[in-house]
Amino acid sequence: MGNAFFAMKNNHVKGCGEPINFTNDDPKKYYGYFENEYGEQWVFVYDQRTGDAELRGGDAGWGNTYKIKEGRNLDLILNESKKVWLHACWSAASAFPKE
């Protein structure tokens, strides 16, 4: 593959931990990125092989992984804009058939 064409800097304070580096080296994973008007950042990852999805966010601590089932996570309270984004990610990613 070529050079990276999309890179984001961490907006969160040190206490939120260090985000992992996400790359799209695995063609069977779908990635989504969200940043709201407050600079809160979230990354969605969906594995097409298993149908498993996870969410990570700086304001929830980058080291924490939240499992997504049917486009939702019951452990997080998300505002409306985050819910809309998460639903869009789930809809796009889960449109691919599992292997």
A tleap script that builds the chain and sets N, CA, C and O, in Angstrom:
source leaprc.protein.ff14SB
mol = sequence {
  NMET GLY ASN ALA PHE PHE ALA MET LYS ASN
  ASN HIE VAL LYS GLY CYS GLY GLU PRO ILE
  ASN PHE THR ASN ASP ASP PRO LYS LYS TYR
  TYR GLY TYR PHE GLU ASN GLU TYR GLY GLU
  GLN TRP VAL PHE VAL TYR ASP GLN ARG THR
  GLY ASP ALA GLU LEU ARG GLY GLY ASP ALA
  GLY TRP GLY ASN THR TYR LYS ILE LYS GLU
  GLY ARG ASN LEU ASP LEU ILE LEU ASN GLU
  SER LYS LYS VAL TRP LEU HIE ALA CYS TRP
  SER ALA ALA SER ALA PHE PRO LYS CGLU
}
set mol.1.N position { 0.823 -1.183 0.000 }
set mol.1.CA position { 0.000 0.000 0.000 }
set mol.1.C position { 0.864 1.242 0.000 }
set mol.1.O position { 2.064 1.188 0.269 }
set mol.2.N position { 0.240 2.349 -0.304 }
set mol.2.CA position { 0.953 3.613 -0.344 }
set mol.2.C position { 1.069 4.269 1.011 }
set mol.2.O position { 0.898 3.634 2.051 }
set mol.3.N position { 1.361 5.535 0.975 }
set mol.3.CA position { 1.524 6.319 2.197 }
set mol.3.C position { 0.179 6.580 2.863 }
set mol.3.O position { -0.871 6.552 2.221 }
set mol.4.N position { 0.238 6.830 4.153 }
set mol.4.CA position { -0.973 7.183 4.892 }
set mol.4.C position { -1.537 8.486 4.331 }
set mol.4.O position { -0.784 9.391 3.972 }
set mol.5.N position { -2.874 8.576 4.258 }
set mol.5.CA position { -3.484 9.801 3.778 }
set mol.5.C position { -4.414 10.438 4.807 }
set mol.5.O position { -4.997 11.492 4.555 }
set mol.6.N position { -4.549 9.792 5.967 }
set mol.6.CA position { -5.408 10.332 7.019 }
set mol.6.C position { -4.748 10.038 8.356 }
set mol.6.O position { -4.529 8.875 8.697 }
set mol.7.N position { -4.434 11.066 9.106 }
set mol.7.CA position { -3.825 10.890 10.424 }
set mol.7.C position { -4.393 11.952 11.355 }
set mol.7.O position { -4.554 13.111 10.973 }
set mol.8.N position { -4.693 11.537 12.580 }
set mol.8.CA position { -5.250 12.454 13.557 }
set mol.8.C position { -4.340 12.505 14.781 }
set mol.8.O position { -3.774 11.489 15.186 }
set mol.9.N position { -4.205 13.669 15.355 }
set mol.9.CA position { -3.444 13.823 16.598 }
set mol.9.C position { -4.384 13.668 17.781 }
set mol.9.O position { -5.561 14.021 17.698 }
set mol.10.N position { -3.868 13.143 18.873 }
set mol.10.CA position { -4.636 12.945 20.097 }
set mol.10.C position { -4.967 14.296 20.730 }
set mol.10.O position { -4.066 15.080 21.030 }
set mol.11.N position { -6.241 14.567 20.932 }
set mol.11.CA position { -6.685 15.814 21.561 }
set mol.11.C position { -6.809 15.716 23.074 }
set mol.11.O position { -7.032 16.728 23.739 }
set mol.12.N position { -6.671 14.537 23.620 }
set mol.12.CA position { -7.000 14.314 25.023 }
set mol.12.C position { -5.798 14.518 25.943 }
set mol.12.O position { -4.645 14.408 25.526 }
set mol.13.N position { -6.100 14.816 27.193 }
set mol.13.CA position { -5.048 15.045 28.186 }
set mol.13.C position { -4.343 13.733 28.512 }
set mol.13.O position { -4.859 12.650 28.236 }
set mol.14.N position { -3.169 13.848 29.099 }
set mol.14.CA position { -2.347 12.690 29.413 }
set mol.14.C position { -3.084 11.647 30.258 }
set mol.14.O position { -2.857 10.448 30.095 }
set mol.15.N position { -3.961 12.093 31.155 }
set mol.15.CA position { -4.698 11.183 32.026 }
set mol.15.C position { -5.633 10.239 31.293 }
set mol.15.O position { -6.098 9.257 31.872 }
set mol.16.N position { -5.916 10.522 30.021 }
set mol.16.CA position { -6.782 9.639 29.215 }
set mol.16.C position { -6.002 8.474 28.625 }
set mol.16.O position { -6.581 7.586 28.000 }
set mol.17.N position { -4.685 8.478 28.824 }
set mol.17.CA position { -3.850 7.415 28.283 }
set mol.17.C position { -3.411 7.720 26.863 }
set mol.17.O position { -3.795 8.726 26.268 }
set mol.18.N position { -2.606 6.829 26.351 }
set mol.18.CA position { -2.101 6.974 24.987 }
set mol.18.C position { -2.951 6.136 24.043 }
set mol.18.O position { -3.187 4.957 24.307 }
set mol.19.N position { -3.412 6.728 22.949 }
set mol.19.CA position { -4.167 5.933 21.986 }
set mol.19.C position { -3.247 4.957 21.260 }
set mol.19.O position { -2.059 5.222 21.074 }
set mol.20.N position { -3.811 3.835 20.857 }
set mol.20.CA position { -3.020 2.922 20.041 }
set mol.20.C position { -2.996 3.466 18.615 }
set mol.20.O position { -3.847 4.273 18.241 }
set mol.21.N position { -2.047 3.036 17.841 }
set mol.21.CA position { -1.991 3.442 16.438 }
set mol.21.C position { -2.862 2.496 15.629 }
set mol.21.O position { -2.645 1.284 15.626 }
set mol.22.N position { -3.832 3.049 14.953 }
set mol.22.CA position { -4.713 2.266 14.105 }
set mol.22.C position { -4.198 2.341 12.674 }
set mol.22.O position { -3.875 3.420 12.177 }
set mol.23.N position { -4.124 1.203 12.023 }
set mol.23.CA position { -3.772 1.163 10.607 }
set mol.23.C position { -4.768 0.251 9.899 }
set mol.23.O position { -5.363 -0.629 10.520 }
set mol.24.N position { -4.941 0.460 8.636 }
set mol.24.CA position { -5.848 -0.375 7.874 }
set mol.24.C position { -5.099 -1.476 7.111 }
set mol.24.O position { -5.432 -1.791 5.969 }
set mol.25.N position { -4.094 -2.047 7.758 }
set mol.25.CA position { -3.305 -3.115 7.146 }
set mol.25.C position { -4.118 -4.392 6.962 }
set mol.25.O position { -3.807 -5.195 6.082 }
set mol.26.N position { -5.145 -4.593 7.769 }
set mol.26.CA position { -5.988 -5.781 7.662 }
set mol.26.C position { -7.211 -5.426 6.813 }
set mol.26.O position { -8.079 -4.683 7.270 }
set mol.27.N position { -7.293 -5.948 5.581 }
set mol.27.CA position { -8.411 -5.588 4.704 }
set mol.27.C position { -9.763 -6.133 5.159 }
set mol.27.O position { -10.791 -5.795 4.572 }
set mol.28.N position { -9.777 -6.955 6.177 }
set mol.28.CA position { -11.029 -7.522 6.685 }
set mol.28.C position { -11.537 -6.776 7.910 }
set mol.28.O position { -12.422 -7.262 8.614 }
set mol.29.N position { -10.979 -5.600 8.165 }
set mol.29.CA position { -11.463 -4.770 9.268 }
set mol.29.C position { -11.945 -3.432 8.722 }
set mol.29.O position { -11.363 -2.854 7.804 }
set mol.30.N position { -13.022 -2.973 9.322 }
set mol.30.CA position { -13.604 -1.680 8.979 }
set mol.30.C position { -13.282 -0.714 10.119 }
set mol.30.O position { -13.410 -1.065 11.292 }
set mol.31.N position { -12.864 0.499 9.770 }
set mol.31.CA position { -12.510 1.506 10.768 }
set mol.31.C position { -13.363 2.753 10.580 }
set mol.31.O position { -13.609 3.184 9.453 }
set mol.32.N position { -13.810 3.324 11.682 }
set mol.32.CA position { -14.524 4.584 11.647 }
set mol.32.C position { -13.937 5.527 12.687 }
set mol.32.O position { -13.520 5.094 13.761 }
set mol.33.N position { -13.906 6.815 12.367 }
set mol.33.CA position { -13.351 7.827 13.266 }
set mol.33.C position { -14.389 8.918 13.477 }
set mol.33.O position { -15.107 9.296 12.552 }
set mol.34.N position { -14.460 9.419 14.704 }
set mol.34.CA position { -15.393 10.495 15.040 }
set mol.34.C position { -14.701 11.494 15.955 }
set mol.34.O position { -13.961 11.121 16.864 }
set mol.35.N position { -14.956 12.765 15.696 }
set mol.35.CA position { -14.512 13.827 16.604 }
set mol.35.C position { -15.644 14.843 16.691 }
set mol.35.O position { -16.124 15.342 15.673 }
set mol.36.N position { -16.064 15.142 17.912 }
set mol.36.CA position { -17.177 16.085 18.059 }
set mol.36.C position { -16.660 17.516 18.246 }
set mol.36.O position { -15.460 17.778 18.172 }
set mol.37.N position { -17.589 18.418 18.487 }
set mol.37.CA position { -17.250 19.835 18.595 }
set mol.37.C position { -16.381 20.159 19.811 }
set mol.37.O position { -15.806 21.245 19.886 }
set mol.38.N position { -16.279 19.230 20.760 }
set mol.38.CA position { -15.442 19.423 21.949 }
set mol.38.C position { -14.062 18.783 21.799 }
set mol.38.O position { -13.241 18.843 22.713 }
set mol.39.N position { -13.817 18.176 20.651 }
set mol.39.CA position { -12.531 17.522 20.411 }
set mol.39.C position { -12.461 16.101 20.931 }
set mol.39.O position { -11.396 15.485 20.886 }
set mol.40.N position { -13.580 15.557 21.429 }
set mol.40.CA position { -13.597 14.165 21.885 }
set mol.40.C position { -13.478 13.256 20.669 }
set mol.40.O position { -14.183 13.418 19.672 }
set mol.41.N position { -12.565 12.297 20.780 }
set mol.41.CA position { -12.268 11.425 19.653 }
set mol.41.C position { -12.651 9.982 19.959 }
set mol.41.O position { -12.487 9.509 21.084 }
set mol.42.N position { -13.163 9.287 18.943 }
set mol.42.CA position { -13.584 7.897 19.063 }
set mol.42.C position { -13.156 7.131 17.830 }
set mol.42.O position { -13.130 7.674 16.725 }
set mol.43.N position { -12.818 5.858 18.025 }
set mol.43.CA position { -12.468 4.971 16.918 }
set mol.43.C position { -13.303 3.701 17.046 }
set mol.43.O position { -13.391 3.106 18.120 }
set mol.44.N position { -13.908 3.302 15.945 }
set mol.44.CA position { -14.732 2.102 15.829 }
set mol.44.C position { -13.978 1.109 14.951 }
set mol.44.O position { -13.471 1.477 13.892 }
set mol.45.N position { -13.900 -0.146 15.384 }
set mol.45.CA position { -13.245 -1.190 14.592 }
set mol.45.C position { -14.175 -2.395 14.520 }
set mol.45.O position { -14.654 -2.888 15.541 }
set mol.46.N position { -14.422 -2.860 13.301 }
set mol.46.CA position { -15.298 -4.005 13.061 }
set mol.46.C position { -14.505 -5.071 12.315 }
set mol.46.O position { -13.888 -4.779 11.290 }
set mol.47.N position { -14.513 -6.292 12.814 }
set mol.47.CA position { -13.821 -7.413 12.183 }
set mol.47.C position { -14.832 -8.181 11.336 }
set mol.47.O position { -15.749 -8.806 11.870 }
set mol.48.N position { -14.664 -8.134 10.030 }
set mol.48.CA position { -15.598 -8.792 9.117 }
set mol.48.C position { -15.578 -10.313 9.245 }
set mol.48.O position { -16.559 -10.975 8.906 }
set mol.49.N position { -14.476 -10.869 9.726 }
set mol.49.CA position { -14.386 -12.332 9.875 }
set mol.49.C position { -15.282 -12.834 10.996 }
set mol.49.O position { -15.899 -13.893 10.877 }
set mol.50.N position { -15.352 -12.079 12.077 }
set mol.50.CA position { -16.062 -12.545 13.274 }
set mol.50.C position { -17.384 -11.823 13.530 }
set mol.50.O position { -18.250 -12.334 14.240 }
set mol.51.N position { -17.533 -10.636 12.952 }
set mol.51.CA position { -18.707 -9.815 13.245 }
set mol.51.C position { -18.580 -9.061 14.552 }
set mol.51.O position { -19.537 -8.429 15.000 }
set mol.52.N position { -17.395 -9.119 15.179 }
set mol.52.CA position { -17.153 -8.409 16.436 }
set mol.52.C position { -16.754 -6.967 16.151 }
set mol.52.O position { -16.053 -6.673 15.184 }
set mol.53.N position { -17.220 -6.079 17.020 }
set mol.53.CA position { -16.859 -4.668 16.886 }
set mol.53.C position { -16.483 -4.120 18.253 }
set mol.53.O position { -16.956 -4.597 19.284 }
set mol.54.N position { -15.622 -3.105 18.241 }
set mol.54.CA position { -15.211 -2.457 19.472 }
set mol.54.C position { -15.111 -0.961 19.253 }
set mol.54.O position { -14.998 -0.472 18.128 }
set mol.55.N position { -15.157 -0.257 20.365 }
set mol.55.CA position { -15.106 1.194 20.371 }
set mol.55.C position { -14.073 1.635 21.389 }
set mol.55.O position { -13.990 1.078 22.484 }
set mol.56.N position { -13.287 2.634 21.026 }
set mol.56.CA position { -12.330 3.258 21.943 }
set mol.56.C position { -12.488 4.757 21.845 }
set mol.56.O position { -12.704 5.306 20.765 }
set mol.57.N position { -12.378 5.415 22.991 }
set mol.57.CA position { -12.502 6.866 22.994 }
set mol.57.C position { -11.597 7.490 24.020 }
set mol.57.O position { -11.398 6.943 25.104 }
set mol.58.N position { -11.052 8.628 23.681 }
set mol.58.CA position { -10.149 9.309 24.594 }
set mol.58.C position { -10.803 9.715 25.898 }
set mol.58.O position { -10.215 9.539 26.965 }
set mol.59.N position { -12.015 10.257 25.829 }
set mol.59.CA position { -12.647 10.701 27.072 }
set mol.59.C position { -13.131 9.539 27.922 }
set mol.59.O position { -13.511 9.740 29.075 }
set mol.60.N position { -13.126 8.323 27.375 }
set mol.60.CA position { -13.457 7.117 28.149 }
set mol.60.C position { -12.190 6.352 28.517 }
set mol.60.O position { -12.265 5.265 29.090 }
set mol.61.N position { -11.027 6.913 28.190 }
set mol.61.CA position { -9.740 6.266 28.446 }
set mol.61.C position { -9.341 5.413 27.247 }
set mol.61.O position { -9.984 4.404 26.957 }
set mol.62.N position { -8.286 5.815 26.557 }
set mol.62.CA position { -7.865 5.110 25.344 }
set mol.62.C position { -7.586 3.630 25.589 }
set mol.62.O position { -7.748 2.818 24.678 }
set mol.63.N position { -7.176 3.270 26.782 }
set mol.63.CA position { -6.848 1.870 27.071 }
set mol.63.C position { -8.064 0.984 27.254 }
set mol.63.O position { -7.928 -0.238 27.314 }
set mol.64.N position { -9.242 1.566 27.345 }
set mol.64.CA position { -10.474 0.787 27.527 }
set mol.64.C position { -11.090 0.440 26.179 }
set mol.64.O position { -11.178 1.278 25.282 }
set mol.65.N position { -11.512 -0.803 26.057 }
set mol.65.CA position { -12.177 -1.274 24.846 }
set mol.65.C position { -13.615 -1.612 25.192 }
set mol.65.O position { -13.871 -2.336 26.154 }
set mol.66.N position { -14.550 -1.096 24.417 }
set mol.66.CA position { -15.970 -1.339 24.639 }
set mol.66.C position { -16.523 -2.162 23.484 }
set mol.66.O position { -16.453 -1.754 22.325 }
set mol.67.N position { -17.067 -3.314 23.813 }
set mol.67.CA position { -17.638 -4.204 22.804 }
set mol.67.C position { -18.950 -3.622 22.292 }
set mol.67.O position { -19.748 -3.082 23.057 }
set mol.68.N position { -19.151 -3.742 21.004 }
set mol.68.CA position { -20.364 -3.258 20.350 }
set mol.68.C position { -21.157 -4.471 19.871 }
set mol.68.O position { -20.627 -5.336 19.174 }
set mol.69.N position { -22.412 -4.523 20.248 }
set mol.69.CA position { -23.327 -5.598 19.830 }
set mol.69.C position { -24.530 -4.954 19.175 }
set mol.69.O position { -25.163 -4.070 19.752 }
set mol.70.N position { -24.839 -5.394 17.983 }
set mol.70.CA position { -25.994 -4.853 17.251 }
set mol.70.C position { -25.959 -3.323 17.186 }
set mol.70.O position { -26.999 -2.666 17.225 }
set mol.71.N position { -24.762 -2.776 17.088 }
set mol.71.CA position { -24.617 -1.335 16.939 }
set mol.71.C position { -24.691 -0.538 18.221 }
set mol.71.O position { -24.748 0.691 18.182 }
set mol.72.N position { -24.692 -1.226 19.377 }
set mol.72.CA position { -24.811 -0.511 20.653 }
set mol.72.C position { -23.821 -1.064 21.673 }
set mol.72.O position { -23.315 -2.179 21.550 }
set mol.73.N position { -23.570 -0.241 22.677 }
set mol.73.CA position { -22.815 -0.664 23.843 }
set mol.73.C position { -23.590 -0.227 25.069 }
set mol.73.O position { -23.943 0.944 25.206 }
set mol.74.N position { -23.852 -1.170 25.959 }
set mol.74.CA position { -24.664 -0.852 27.132 }
set mol.74.C position { -23.856 -0.279 28.288 }
set mol.74.O position { -24.431 0.163 29.283 }
set mol.75.N position { -22.519 -0.278 28.171 }
set mol.75.CA position { -21.667 0.221 29.245 }
set mol.75.C position { -21.368 1.713 29.128 }
set mol.75.O position { -20.869 2.317 30.077 }
set mol.76.N position { -21.661 2.303 27.994 }
set mol.76.CA position { -21.356 3.714 27.763 }
set mol.76.C position { -22.635 4.526 27.614 }
set mol.76.O position { -23.633 4.049 27.073 }
set mol.77.N position { -22.587 5.742 28.095 }
set mol.77.CA position { -23.674 6.684 27.852 }
set mol.77.C position { -23.161 7.639 26.780 }
set mol.77.O position { -22.254 8.434 27.026 }
set mol.78.N position { -23.746 7.554 25.599 }
set mol.78.CA position { -23.314 8.372 24.474 }
set mol.78.C position { -24.370 9.432 24.172 }
set mol.78.O position { -25.571 9.174 24.254 }
set mol.79.N position { -23.902 10.624 23.822 }
set mol.79.CA position { -24.853 11.656 23.423 }
set mol.79.C position { -25.369 11.345 22.016 }
set mol.79.O position { -24.918 10.398 21.371 }
set mol.80.N position { -26.305 12.145 21.559 }
set mol.80.CA position { -26.988 11.841 20.300 }
set mol.80.C position { -26.038 11.803 19.108 }
set mol.80.O position { -26.159 10.915 18.264 }
set mol.81.N position { -25.100 12.739 19.015 }
set mol.81.CA position { -24.198 12.750 17.856 }
set mol.81.C position { -23.317 11.500 17.836 }
set mol.81.O position { -23.051 10.956 16.764 }
set mol.82.N position { -22.866 11.041 18.990 }
set mol.82.CA position { -22.058 9.813 19.039 }
set mol.82.C position { -22.901 8.601 18.679 }
set mol.82.O position { -22.423 7.697 17.994 }
set mol.83.N position { -24.145 8.572 19.132 }
set mol.83.CA position { -25.037 7.455 18.790 }
set mol.83.C position { -25.282 7.389 17.285 }
set mol.83.O position { -25.264 6.306 16.700 }
set mol.84.N position { -25.509 8.533 16.664 }
set mol.84.CA position { -25.741 8.571 15.218 }
set mol.84.C position { -24.507 8.070 14.482 }
set mol.84.O position { -24.622 7.268 13.555 }
set mol.85.N position { -23.326 8.536 14.887 }
set mol.85.CA position { -22.081 8.087 14.262 }
set mol.85.C position { -21.886 6.589 14.444 }
set mol.85.O position { -21.551 5.888 13.490 }
set mol.86.N position { -22.095 6.092 15.663 }
set mol.86.CA position { -21.915 4.663 15.934 }
set mol.86.C position { -22.872 3.832 15.082 }
set mol.86.O position { -22.483 2.802 14.531 }
set mol.87.N position { -24.102 4.272 14.976 }
set mol.87.CA position { -25.082 3.562 14.145 }
set mol.87.C position { -24.637 3.538 12.682 }
set mol.87.O position { -24.766 2.516 12.007 }
set mol.88.N position { -24.114 4.664 12.194 }
set mol.88.CA position { -23.632 4.729 10.812 }
set mol.88.C position { -22.467 3.766 10.597 }
set mol.88.O position { -22.415 3.065 9.587 }
set mol.89.N position { -21.537 3.734 11.548 }
set mol.89.CA position { -20.405 2.803 11.445 }
set mol.89.C position { -20.897 1.361 11.426 }
set mol.89.O position { -20.485 0.568 10.580 }
set mol.90.N position { -21.784 1.026 12.365 }
set mol.90.CA position { -22.299 -0.341 12.443 }
set mol.90.C position { -23.016 -0.726 11.148 }
set mol.90.O position { -22.818 -1.828 10.636 }
set mol.91.N position { -23.830 0.156 10.628 }
set mol.91.CA position { -24.577 -0.125 9.407 }
set mol.91.C position { -23.642 -0.363 8.227 }
set mol.91.O position { -23.832 -1.303 7.456 }
set mol.92.N position { -22.643 0.483 8.091 }
set mol.92.CA position { -21.697 0.346 6.979 }
set mol.92.C position { -20.859 -0.922 7.128 }
set mol.92.O position { -20.681 -1.671 6.167 }
set mol.93.N position { -20.347 -1.159 8.329 }
set mol.93.CA position { -19.441 -2.291 8.549 }
set mol.93.C position { -20.174 -3.626 8.481 }
set mol.93.O position { -19.661 -4.578 7.892 }
set mol.94.N position { -21.340 -3.712 9.062 }
set mol.94.CA position { -22.031 -4.994 9.124 }
set mol.94.C position { -22.726 -5.342 7.813 }
set mol.94.O position { -23.307 -6.422 7.699 }
set mol.95.N position { -22.680 -4.464 6.832 }
set mol.95.CA position { -23.242 -4.764 5.516 }
set mol.95.C position { -22.403 -5.822 4.799 }
set mol.95.O position { -22.880 -6.485 3.879 }
set mol.96.N position { -21.147 -5.971 5.230 }
set mol.96.CA position { -20.274 -6.974 4.641 }
set mol.96.C position { -20.614 -8.336 5.252 }
set mol.96.O position { -20.798 -8.427 6.466 }
set mol.97.N position { -20.702 -9.383 4.452 }
set mol.97.CA position { -20.986 -10.700 5.017 }
set mol.97.C position { -19.793 -11.226 5.820 }
set mol.97.O position { -18.640 -10.964 5.477 }
set mol.98.N position { -20.085 -11.973 6.892 }
set mol.98.CA position { -19.007 -12.626 7.653 }
set mol.98.C position { -18.413 -13.727 6.799 }
set mol.98.O position { -19.093 -14.316 5.958 }
set mol.99.N position { -17.140 -13.998 7.022 }
set mol.99.CA position { -16.473 -15.088 6.286 }
set mol.99.C position { -16.660 -16.387 7.015 }
set mol.99.O position { -16.176 -17.424 6.563 }
savepdb mol mol.pdb
quit
